[in-house]
Amino acid sequence: MKRLLSFMLMLFVFTFITGASWAQEEVGTPGEELFPEFQVDEDMQKLKPAVQPFIPQYGGWVTSTVLDERQEGTTLTTSLTQVRLWLQMAFSENVFMYVRGRDIYLAELYQEYRDIENDNSVDLDLGYIGFRSDDSTLQLFLGRKYFLVGTGLVMNDRADGAEVKLYSSIVNLKLFGAYTGFFQEDTNPYNLSTRDYSDGAKRVFAGGTLSRGIGNQEIYVLGVAQVDMGDQESDRKSRYQSQYYGLGVRGVISDSLDYYAEGVYEMGTSYTTGNEESDMQAFAAQAGVNWFLPYQLNPSLIFQYAFGSGDEDKTSYMDPRANVRGNDTGFLGFGTYVGGYALRPQLANLHVIRGGGSFTPFSGMEQFWLQRLSLTAKYSYYMKHRVTGTINSGEASEPERFVGHGGDLLLRWKILYDFSIFAGYAVFLPGDAFPDSADNRTFAMGGVTLVF
């Protein structure tokens, strides 16, 4: 139940980012709603400190989603209902507070072969105090907030800690330190090992980015250290200690074309299945281009590439001690990567090539509520890095490079300012790396969002 709930919550983070914020001002990349560009919680981008001290602002939203997943001859259908309530208030022109609570209810609608208990989770979603200098060149945040590093491969989630941002005409510096042990065990987004799921992941993160803007382009370097503070048994060691170093660039080439690219090197130590310590030497990279065409129906084209190194004898990329012997060369980050909802790949031992586009079919209509309906489609092609290795939790075990291909479709419709609906469908067609008996996988979702 814990592993299922953790997966559903992680999945809902993606649909929430692309769902709850629909009823507010549009931001981000058109047509990328099902495939977020690893941005910090987009609702936070719209929040501004109240200009009058001690005048509270508050609101919330409700999102209800039905999810249906079918693979390997099994069917799982669940509903996920989420309520989020927020409050923000300024204490002065330079000091403000933001608090957000959440209630998430997971209910089983249909499950073959075994029963799953319904589950309700109530906790503090976000809660922090923000400080800034008069010219905003110095900013400080303390509390539970989102921490984003680069494009989000290394880290992109909530944690408890502090973040400092310094802006200058020469370089910009962001430093942070965070701890993950205060989350509820079931909903801790950093769970990896069996001990994590039973006790809650107790990890310390520290690092930051150094960036320089050159015109409409930005180049940055990043560094993050992750220390596993969790308890472990002497005969089953599972601590995963990792450090990440990366280089990235992003920018705007023209009014209709933007891009991003990032490469990351991972080092550190982990434990093999035989309880022996091993060194890590892993890599990951991703790049993308978004092209917005100035034509009727607002079409856009999207191209993305992502890579995560693999290990020839690693049995799972969802277990920190799955390496059988030798150095651990399989990449494992603590961020997010959305590479197709039917396969839901971990970015490890994989090359992923994706392309697609979006358009608004009724943008020429007079009715404004019809103009806000958009359709998005993406195609994904998957190949293994290490042919003899596996992907995810041991899938695609045949010694072949072609993992398969898939497609994702999304309809989103912001009917009113405070009411929107969305629906999505995804399919994965196994390739040569899967046994001949492997079935196609499908994933479908649909839901509504009400903002108040």
KENUTOR-937900 format. One record per residue (C-alpha): residue in three letters; residue number from 0; x, z, y; chain. Coordinates in Angstrom, 1 decimal, m for minus. Layout:
REC,resn,resi,px,pz,py,chain
REC,ALA,NUM,X,Z,Y,A
...
end
This chain:
REC,resn,resi,px,pz,py,chain
REC,MET,0,0.0,0.0,0.0,A
REC,LYS,1,2.8,0.9,2.4,A
REC,ARG,2,4.6,m2.5,1.9,A
REC,LEU,3,1.3,m4.4,2.3,A
REC,LEU,4,0.4,m2.5,5.4,A
REC,SER,5,3.9,m3.0,6.9,A
REC,PHE,6,3.6,m6.7,6.3,A
REC,MET,7,0.1,m7.0,7.8,A
REC,LEU,8,1.2,m5.1,10.8,A
REC,MET,9,4.2,m7.3,11.4,A
REC,LEU,10,2.0,m10.3,11.0,A
REC,PHE,11,m0.5,m8.9,13.4,A
REC,VAL,12,2.3,m8.5,16.0,A
REC,PHE,13,2.6,m12.3,16.1,A
REC,THR,14,m1.2,m12.9,16.2,A
REC,PHE,15,m1.6,m10.1,18.8,A
REC,ILE,16,1.0,m11.5,21.1,A
REC,THR,17,m0.8,m14.8,20.9,A
REC,GLY,18,m4.3,m13.4,20.8,A
REC,ALA,19,m4.8,m10.4,23.1,A
REC,SER,20,m3.0,m12.0,26.0,A
REC,TRP,21,m5.1,m15.1,25.8,A
REC,ALA,22,m7.8,m13.5,27.9,A
REC,GLN,23,m5.4,m13.0,30.7,A
REC,GLU,24,m3.2,m15.3,32.7,A
REC,GLU,25,m1.5,m17.9,30.7,A
REC,VAL,26,2.3,m17.5,30.3,A
REC,GLY,27,4.9,m18.9,28.0,A
REC,THR,28,5.1,m22.3,26.3,A
REC,PRO,29,1.9,m24.3,25.9,A
REC,GLY,30,1.2,m25.0,22.3,A
REC,GLU,31,3.5,m22.3,21.1,A
REC,GLU,32,0.9,m19.6,20.7,A
REC,LEU,33,1.0,m19.5,16.9,A
REC,PHE,34,4.8,m19.7,17.1,A
REC,PRO,35,5.9,m17.2,19.8,A
REC,GLU,36,9.3,m17.8,21.4,A
REC,PHE,37,10.4,m14.2,20.5,A
REC,GLN,38,9.4,m12.9,23.8,A
REC,VAL,39,8.8,m9.2,24.6,A
REC,ASP,40,5.1,m8.2,24.4,A
REC,GLU,41,3.6,m10.8,26.8,A
REC,ASP,42,1.1,m8.4,28.2,A
REC,MET,43,3.9,m6.4,29.7,A
REC,GLN,44,5.1,m9.4,31.7,A
REC,LYS,45,1.8,m9.3,33.7,A
REC,LEU,46,1.9,m5.6,34.5,A
REC,LYS,47,3.0,m4.6,38.0,A
REC,PRO,48,3.5,m1.1,39.2,A
REC,ALA,49,0.6,0.0,41.3,A
REC,VAL,50,1.4,m0.3,45.0,A
REC,GLN,51,m0.4,3.0,45.9,A
REC,PRO,52,1.0,6.1,44.3,A
REC,PHE,53,m1.1,8.1,41.9,A
REC,ILE,54,m3.8,5.4,41.8,A
REC,PRO,55,m4.2,4.8,38.0,A
REC,GLN,56,m4.9,1.4,36.5,A
REC,TYR,57,m6.3,1.2,33.0,A
REC,GLY,58,m7.8,m1.2,30.5,A
REC,GLY,59,m7.7,m2.3,26.9,A
REC,TRP,60,m8.6,m4.9,24.4,A
REC,VAL,61,m10.1,m5.2,20.9,A
REC,THR,62,m8.9,m7.9,18.4,A
REC,SER,63,m10.6,m8.4,15.1,A
REC,THR,64,m9.0,m10.7,12.6,A
REC,VAL,65,m9.8,m11.9,9.0,A
REC,LEU,66,m6.7,m13.0,6.9,A
REC,ASP,67,m6.8,m14.9,3.6,A
REC,GLU,68,m3.7,m15.5,1.6,A
REC,ARG,69,m3.5,m17.4,m1.7,A
REC,GLN,70,m0.4,m17.9,m3.8,A
REC,GLU,71,0.7,m17.8,m7.4,A
REC,GLY,72,m2.9,m17.8,m8.6,A
REC,THR,73,m3.9,m14.7,m6.6,A
REC,THR,74,m6.1,m14.2,m3.6,A
REC,LEU,75,m5.9,m11.5,m1.0,A
REC,THR,76,m8.5,m11.3,1.8,A
REC,THR,77,m8.3,m8.5,4.4,A
REC,SER,78,m9.6,m7.7,7.8,A
REC,LEU,79,m7.5,m6.2,10.6,A
REC,THR,80,m9.2,m4.6,13.6,A
REC,GLN,81,m7.0,m3.4,16.5,A
REC,VAL,82,m7.9,m1.4,19.6,A
REC,ARG,83,m5.4,m0.9,22.3,A
REC,LEU,84,m5.9,1.2,25.5,A
REC,TRP,85,m3.4,1.3,28.3,A
REC,LEU,86,m2.9,3.3,31.5,A
REC,GLN,87,m0.3,2.7,34.3,A
REC,MET,88,0.3,4.6,37.5,A
REC,ALA,89,3.0,4.6,40.2,A
REC,PHE,90,4.5,7.8,41.5,A
REC,SER,91,6.2,6.0,44.3,A
REC,GLU,92,7.2,2.5,45.2,A
REC,ASN,93,10.1,2.6,42.8,A
REC,VAL,94,8.8,4.8,40.0,A
REC,PHE,95,6.0,4.1,37.6,A
REC,MET,96,4.6,5.0,34.2,A
REC,TYR,97,3.0,3.0,31.5,A
REC,VAL,98,1.2,4.4,28.4,A
REC,ARG,99,m0.6,2.5,25.6,A
REC,GLY,100,m2.2,3.8,22.5,A
REC,ARG,101,m3.5,1.8,19.5,A
REC,ASP,102,m5.8,2.2,16.5,A
REC,ILE,103,m5.4,m0.3,13.7,A
REC,TYR,104,m7.8,m0.4,10.8,A
REC,LEU,105,m6.9,m2.4,7.7,A
REC,ALA,106,m9.7,m3.1,5.2,A
REC,GLU,107,m9.6,m4.9,1.9,A
REC,LEU,108,m12.3,m7.6,1.5,A
REC,TYR,109,m11.1,m9.1,m1.7,A
REC,GLN,110,m8.1,m8.6,m4.0,A
REC,GLU,111,m7.5,m9.9,m7.5,A
REC,TYR,112,m6.1,m7.7,m10.2,A
REC,ARG,113,m5.7,m4.5,m8.3,A
REC,ASP,114,m7.5,m2.4,m5.6,A
REC,ILE,115,m6.0,m1.7,m2.2,A
REC,GLU,116,m7.1,1.3,m0.2,A
REC,ASN,117,m8.4,0.9,3.3,A
REC,ASP,118,m6.1,2.3,5.9,A
REC,ASN,119,m6.4,3.5,9.5,A
REC,SER,120,m3.4,4.1,11.8,A
REC,VAL,121,m3.5,5.7,15.2,A
REC,ASP,122,m0.3,6.2,17.2,A
REC,LEU,123,1.4,5.8,20.5,A
REC,ASP,124,2.1,2.1,20.9,A
REC,LEU,125,4.1,2.3,24.2,A
REC,GLY,126,4.9,5.0,26.6,A
REC,TYR,127,7.7,5.0,29.2,A
REC,ILE,128,8.7,5.6,32.8,A
REC,GLY,129,10.3,2.9,34.9,A
REC,PHE,130,12.7,3.3,37.8,A
REC,ARG,131,14.1,0.7,40.2,A
REC,SER,132,16.2,0.5,43.3,A
REC,ASP,133,14.8,m0.7,46.5,A
REC,ASP,134,16.2,m4.2,46.0,A
REC,SER,135,15.5,m4.1,42.2,A
REC,THR,136,19.1,m4.8,41.3,A
REC,LEU,137,19.1,m1.6,39.3,A
REC,GLN,138,16.3,m0.8,36.8,A
REC,LEU,139,16.0,2.0,34.3,A
REC,PHE,140,13.4,2.6,31.6,A
REC,LEU,141,13.0,5.7,29.5,A
REC,GLY,142,10.6,6.1,26.5,A
REC,ARG,143,8.9,4.0,23.9,A
REC,LYS,144,9.1,0.4,24.8,A
REC,TYR,145,10.0,m3.1,23.5,A
REC,PHE,146,13.7,m3.9,23.2,A
REC,LEU,147,14.6,m7.6,23.1,A
REC,VAL,148,18.1,m8.9,22.5,A
REC,GLY,149,18.7,m12.6,23.2,A
REC,THR,150,16.1,m14.8,21.4,A
REC,GLY,151,15.0,m11.9,19.2,A
REC,LEU,152,16.8,m12.6,16.0,A
REC,VAL,153,18.8,m9.4,16.2,A
REC,MET,154,16.2,m7.1,17.6,A
REC,ASN,155,12.7,m7.6,19.0,A
REC,ASP,156,10.4,m4.6,18.6,A
REC,ARG,157,9.4,m1.2,19.8,A
REC,ALA,158,11.7,1.8,19.7,A
REC,ASP,159,12.3,5.1,21.5,A
REC,GLY,160,15.2,5.1,23.9,A
REC,ALA,161,16.6,4.0,27.3,A
REC,GLU,162,17.4,0.6,28.9,A
REC,VAL,163,19.4,m0.1,32.0,A
REC,LYS,164,19.4,m3.5,33.8,A
REC,LEU,165,22.0,m4.4,36.5,A
REC,TYR,166,21.7,m7.6,38.5,A
REC,SER,167,24.4,m9.1,40.7,A
REC,SER,168,25.5,m12.4,42.2,A
REC,ILE,169,28.2,m12.7,39.5,A
REC,VAL,170,26.7,m11.4,36.2,A
REC,ASN,171,23.7,m9.6,34.9,A
REC,LEU,172,24.1,m6.7,32.5,A
REC,LYS,173,21.6,m5.1,30.2,A
REC,LEU,174,22.5,m2.0,28.1,A
REC,PHE,175,20.2,0.0,25.8,A
REC,GLY,176,20.2,2.7,23.2,A
REC,ALA,177,17.2,3.4,20.9,A
REC,TYR,178,16.1,5.4,17.9,A
REC,THR,179,13.4,4.5,15.3,A
REC,GLY,180,12.8,7.7,13.4,A
REC,PHE,181,9.8,8.9,15.4,A
REC,PHE,182,7.4,6.2,14.1,A
REC,GLN,183,4.9,6.8,11.4,A
REC,GLU,184,6.4,6.0,8.0,A
REC,ASP,185,3.8,3.3,7.1,A
REC,THR,186,4.0,1.5,10.5,A
REC,ASN,187,7.8,1.8,11.1,A
REC,PRO,188,8.8,m1.8,11.8,A
REC,TYR,189,12.4,m1.2,10.7,A
REC,ASN,190,11.7,m0.2,7.1,A
REC,LEU,191,14.1,m1.9,4.6,A
REC,SER,192,14.8,0.4,1.6,A
REC,THR,193,12.6,2.5,m0.6,A
REC,ARG,194,13.8,5.6,1.3,A
REC,ASP,195,12.8,4.0,4.6,A
REC,TYR,196,9.2,3.5,3.3,A
REC,SER,197,8.9,7.1,2.1,A
REC,ASP,198,10.6,8.8,5.0,A
REC,GLY,199,10.5,6.3,7.8,A
REC,ALA,200,13.5,4.3,8.9,A
REC,LYS,201,15.9,6.5,10.9,A
REC,ARG,202,18.1,3.9,12.7,A
REC,VAL,203,20.1,4.1,15.9,A
REC,PHE,204,20.6,0.9,17.9,A
REC,ALA,205,23.0,0.4,20.8,A
REC,GLY,206,24.2,m2.6,22.7,A
REC,GLY,207,23.2,m5.1,25.3,A
REC,THR,208,23.8,m8.5,26.9,A
REC,LEU,209,26.0,m9.9,29.6,A
REC,SER,210,24.6,m13.1,31.2,A
REC,ARG,211,25.4,m15.5,34.0,A
REC,GLY,212,23.1,m17.9,35.6,A
REC,ILE,213,24.3,m21.4,36.7,A
REC,GLY,214,21.6,m23.2,38.5,A
REC,ASN,215,18.7,m23.5,36.1,A
REC,GLN,216,20.9,m22.6,33.1,A
REC,GLU,217,21.8,m19.2,31.7,A
REC,ILE,218,24.6,m18.4,29.3,A
REC,TYR,219,24.9,m15.0,27.7,A
REC,VAL,220,26.8,m12.9,25.1,A
REC,LEU,221,25.3,m10.1,23.1,A
REC,GLY,222,26.4,m7.2,21.0,A
REC,VAL,223,24.4,m4.7,19.0,A
REC,ALA,224,25.4,m2.0,16.6,A
REC,GLN,225,22.9,m0.5,14.1,A
REC,VAL,226,23.6,2.8,12.4,A
REC,ASP,227,21.4,3.9,9.4,A
REC,MET,228,20.8,7.6,9.7,A
REC,GLY,229,18.5,7.9,6.7,A
REC,ASP,230,19.0,10.2,3.7,A
REC,GLN,231,20.3,8.6,0.5,A
REC,GLU,232,20.8,9.7,m3.0,A
REC,SER,233,24.4,9.8,m4.4,A
REC,ASP,234,23.4,7.5,m7.3,A
REC,ARG,235,21.4,5.1,m5.2,A
REC,LYS,236,23.0,4.5,m1.9,A
REC,SER,237,21.1,2.2,0.4,A
REC,ARG,238,22.4,2.6,4.0,A
REC,TYR,239,22.8,m0.6,5.8,A
REC,GLN,240,25.2,m0.4,8.7,A
REC,SER,241,25.4,m3.6,10.7,A
REC,GLN,242,26.9,m5.0,13.9,A
REC,TYR,243,25.9,m8.3,15.6,A
REC,TYR,244,27.8,m10.5,18.1,A
REC,GLY,245,26.3,m13.6,19.6,A
REC,LEU,246,26.5,m16.3,22.2,A
REC,GLY,247,23.5,m18.1,23.7,A
REC,VAL,248,22.3,m20.5,26.3,A
REC,ARG,249,18.9,m21.4,27.7,A
REC,GLY,250,17.6,m23.3,30.6,A
REC,VAL,251,15.5,m26.1,32.2,A
REC,ILE,252,16.7,m29.6,32.1,A
REC,SER,253,13.8,m31.0,34.1,A
REC,ASP,254,10.3,m30.0,35.2,A
REC,SER,255,9.1,m31.0,31.7,A
REC,LEU,256,12.0,m30.1,29.4,A
REC,ASP,257,13.5,m26.8,28.5,A
REC,TYR,258,15.7,m25.6,25.7,A
REC,TYR,259,17.4,m22.6,24.1,A
REC,ALA,260,20.2,m22.0,21.5,A
REC,GLU,261,21.8,m19.0,20.0,A
REC,GLY,262,24.4,m18.2,17.4,A
REC,VAL,263,25.0,m14.7,15.8,A
REC,TYR,264,27.7,m13.3,13.6,A
REC,GLU,265,26.9,m10.2,11.5,A
REC,MET,266,29.4,m7.7,10.1,A
REC,GLY,267,29.2,m4.2,8.7,A
REC,THR,268,28.8,m2.5,5.3,A
REC,SER,269,26.0,m2.4,2.7,A
REC,TYR,270,25.8,m1.3,m1.0,A
REC,THR,271,25.5,m3.5,m4.1,A
REC,THR,272,23.1,m3.0,m6.9,A
REC,GLY,273,25.9,m1.2,m8.7,A
REC,ASN,274,26.2,1.4,m5.9,A
REC,GLU,275,29.5,0.0,m4.6,A
REC,GLU,276,30.2,m0.5,m0.9,A
REC,SER,277,30.5,m4.1,0.2,A
REC,ASP,278,31.5,m5.8,3.5,A
REC,MET,279,29.1,m8.1,5.3,A
REC,GLN,280,30.0,m11.5,6.7,A
REC,ALA,281,26.9,m13.4,7.7,A
REC,PHE,282,25.7,m15.9,10.3,A
REC,ALA,283,22.5,m17.0,11.9,A
REC,ALA,284,21.6,m19.5,14.6,A
REC,GLN,285,18.5,m21.2,16.2,A
REC,ALA,286,17.8,m23.8,18.8,A
REC,GLY,287,14.8,m25.4,20.2,A
REC,VAL,288,13.5,m28.0,22.8,A
REC,ASN,289,10.1,m28.0,24.4,A
REC,TRP,290,8.9,m31.2,26.1,A
REC,PHE,291,5.8,m31.2,28.3,A
REC,LEU,292,4.4,m34.7,28.8,A
REC,PRO,293,2.7,m35.3,32.2,A
REC,TYR,294,m0.3,m37.1,30.7,A
REC,GLN,295,m3.9,m36.5,30.2,A
REC,LEU,296,m4.8,m33.9,27.6,A
REC,ASN,297,m1.6,m31.9,28.5,A
REC,PRO,298,0.4,m32.9,25.4,A
REC,SER,299,3.7,m31.2,24.5,A
REC,LEU,300,6.3,m31.8,21.8,A
REC,ILE,301,8.3,m29.1,20.1,A
REC,PHE,302,11.5,m29.3,18.0,A
REC,GLN,303,13.2,m26.2,16.4,A
REC,TYR,304,16.1,m25.6,14.1,A
REC,ALA,305,17.0,m22.3,12.5,A
REC,PHE,306,19.7,m21.2,10.1,A
REC,GLY,307,20.5,m18.0,8.2,A
REC,SER,308,23.4,m17.7,5.9,A
REC,GLY,309,22.9,m16.8,2.2,A
REC,ASP,310,24.6,m15.1,m0.7,A
REC,GLU,311,25.0,m16.7,m4.1,A
REC,ASP,312,24.1,m13.6,m6.1,A
REC,LYS,313,21.8,m11.6,m3.8,A
REC,THR,314,18.5,m11.0,m5.5,A
REC,SER,315,16.4,m10.3,m2.4,A
REC,TYR,316,16.7,m10.6,1.4,A
REC,MET,317,14.1,m7.8,1.9,A
REC,ASP,318,16.2,m5.1,0.2,A
REC,PRO,319,19.5,m3.8,1.8,A
REC,ARG,320,21.1,m3.1,m1.6,A
REC,ALA,321,20.2,m6.4,m3.4,A
REC,ASN,322,23.7,m7.8,m3.3,A
REC,VAL,323,25.1,m7.9,m6.9,A
REC,ARG,324,28.9,m8.0,m6.2,A
REC,GLY,325,31.5,m9.0,m3.6,A
REC,ASN,326,31.0,m9.4,0.1,A
REC,ASP,327,27.4,m9.6,1.4,A
REC,THR,328,27.0,m13.0,3.1,A
REC,GLY,329,23.2,m12.9,3.5,A
REC,PHE,330,22.0,m12.5,7.1,A
REC,LEU,331,19.6,m9.6,7.8,A
REC,GLY,332,18.5,m9.0,11.4,A
REC,PHE,333,16.0,m6.6,12.9,A
REC,GLY,334,14.2,m9.1,15.1,A
REC,THR,335,11.5,m11.6,14.4,A
REC,TYR,336,11.5,m15.1,13.1,A
REC,VAL,337,8.3,m17.1,12.7,A
REC,GLY,338,9.0,m20.0,10.4,A
REC,GLY,339,5.6,m20.9,9.0,A
REC,TYR,340,2.7,m18.5,8.0,A
REC,ALA,341,2.3,m19.8,4.4,A
REC,LEU,342,5.9,m19.3,3.3,A
REC,ARG,343,6.8,m16.6,5.9,A
REC,PRO,344,10.5,m17.0,5.3,A
REC,GLN,345,13.2,m14.5,6.0,A
REC,LEU,346,15.9,m16.3,8.0,A
REC,ALA,347,18.4,m16.0,5.2,A
REC,ASN,348,19.9,m18.6,2.9,A
REC,LEU,349,17.8,m21.1,4.7,A
REC,HIS,350,17.9,m24.1,7.0,A
REC,VAL,351,14.6,m24.6,8.7,A
REC,ILE,352,13.7,m27.8,10.6,A
REC,ARG,353,10.4,m27.7,12.5,A
REC,GLY,354,8.6,m30.2,14.7,A
REC,GLY,355,5.1,m30.4,16.2,A
REC,GLY,356,3.0,m30.5,19.3,A
REC,SER,357,m0.1,m29.4,21.1,A
REC,PHE,358,m2.8,m30.8,23.4,A
REC,THR,359,m6.0,m29.7,25.1,A
REC,PRO,360,m8.7,m32.2,23.9,A
REC,PHE,361,m11.2,m31.3,26.6,A
REC,SER,362,m8.9,m30.9,29.6,A
REC,GLY,363,m10.7,m33.8,31.4,A
REC,MET,364,m14.1,m32.2,31.1,A
REC,GLU,365,m15.8,m30.6,34.1,A
REC,GLN,366,m16.7,m27.5,32.2,A
REC,PHE,367,m13.8,m25.1,32.8,A
REC,TRP,368,m14.6,m23.1,29.6,A
REC,LEU,369,m14.1,m26.3,27.5,A
REC,GLN,370,m10.8,m27.1,29.2,A
REC,ARG,371,m9.3,m23.9,27.7,A
REC,LEU,372,m9.5,m25.1,24.1,A
REC,SER,373,m6.2,m26.1,22.6,A
REC,LEU,374,m4.9,m27.4,19.3,A
REC,THR,375,m1.4,m26.9,17.9,A
REC,ALA,376,0.3,m28.4,14.8,A
REC,LYS,377,3.7,m27.9,13.3,A
REC,TYR,378,5.6,m29.3,10.3,A
REC,SER,379,8.4,m27.4,8.6,A
REC,TYR,380,11.1,m28.5,6.2,A
REC,TYR,381,13.1,m25.9,4.3,A
REC,MET,382,16.5,m26.2,2.5,A
REC,LYS,383,18.7,m23.5,0.9,A
REC,HIS,384,22.1,m22.7,2.3,A
REC,ARG,385,23.5,m21.5,m1.1,A
REC,VAL,386,22.1,m23.7,m3.7,A
REC,THR,387,22.4,m21.1,m6.5,A
REC,GLY,388,20.9,m18.3,m4.4,A
REC,THR,389,17.3,m17.3,m3.7,A
REC,ILE,390,15.2,m16.8,m0.6,A
REC,ASN,391,12.9,m14.0,0.6,A
REC,SER,392,12.5,m11.5,m2.2,A
REC,GLY,393,13.9,m13.6,m5.0,A
REC,GLU,394,11.9,m16.8,m4.7,A
REC,ALA,395,13.1,m20.4,m5.1,A
REC,SER,396,15.5,m19.4,m7.9,A
REC,GLU,397,16.2,m22.9,m9.3,A
REC,PRO,398,19.7,m24.3,m8.4,A
REC,GLU,399,18.3,m26.9,m6.1,A
REC,ARG,400,18.6,m27.2,m2.3,A
REC,PHE,401,15.1,m28.4,m1.4,A
REC,VAL,402,12.8,m25.4,m0.9,A
REC,GLY,403,9.7,m27.2,0.2,A
REC,HIS,404,7.8,m28.1,3.3,A
REC,GLY,405,4.7,m26.8,5.1,A
REC,GLY,406,2.3,m27.2,7.9,A
REC,ASP,407,0.6,m24.9,10.4,A
REC,LEU,408,m2.5,m25.6,12.5,A
REC,LEU,409,m4.0,m23.4,15.2,A
REC,LEU,410,m7.1,m23.6,17.3,A
REC,ARG,411,m7.4,m21.2,20.3,A
REC,TRP,412,m10.2,m21.1,22.7,A
REC,LYS,413,m10.4,m18.8,25.7,A
REC,ILE,414,m14.1,m19.2,26.3,A
REC,LEU,415,m14.3,m16.6,29.1,A
REC,TYR,416,m11.7,m14.7,31.0,A
REC,ASP,417,m12.2,m11.6,28.8,A
REC,PHE,418,m13.3,m13.3,25.5,A
REC,SER,419,m11.4,m15.7,23.3,A
REC,ILE,420,m11.5,m16.9,19.7,A
REC,PHE,421,m8.7,m18.3,17.5,A
REC,ALA,422,m8.3,m19.7,14.0,A
REC,GLY,423,m5.4,m20.9,12.0,A
REC,TYR,424,m4.5,m22.5,8.7,A
REC,ALA,425,m1.1,m22.9,7.0,A
REC,VAL,426,0.0,m24.5,3.7,A
REC,PHE,427,3.4,m24.4,1.9,A
REC,LEU,428,4.2,m27.0,m0.8,A
REC,PRO,429,7.0,m25.8,m3.1,A
REC,GLY,430,10.0,m28.1,m3.6,A
REC,ASP,431,12.6,m28.5,m6.3,A
REC,ALA,432,14.0,m25.0,m5.9,A
REC,PHE,433,10.7,m23.6,m7.3,A
REC,PRO,434,9.7,m23.9,m11.0,A
REC,ASP,435,7.4,m26.8,m11.8,A
REC,SER,436,4.6,m24.3,m12.4,A
REC,ALA,437,4.7,m22.9,m8.8,A
REC,ASP,438,1.4,m23.3,m7.0,A
REC,ASN,439,0.9,m24.4,m3.4,A
REC,ARG,440,0.4,m21.5,m1.0,A
REC,THR,441,m2.2,m21.3,1.7,A
REC,PHE,442,m2.9,m18.9,4.6,A
REC,ALA,443,m5.9,m18.8,6.9,A
REC,MET,444,m6.9,m16.5,9.7,A
REC,GLY,445,m9.6,m16.3,12.3,A
REC,GLY,446,m10.7,m13.8,14.9,A
REC,VAL,447,m11.9,m12.8,18.3,A
REC,THR,448,m10.4,m10.9,21.2,A
REC,LEU,449,m12.3,m8.9,23.9,A
REC,VAL,450,m10.5,m7.6,26.9,A
REC,PHE,451,m11.9,m4.9,29.2,A
end
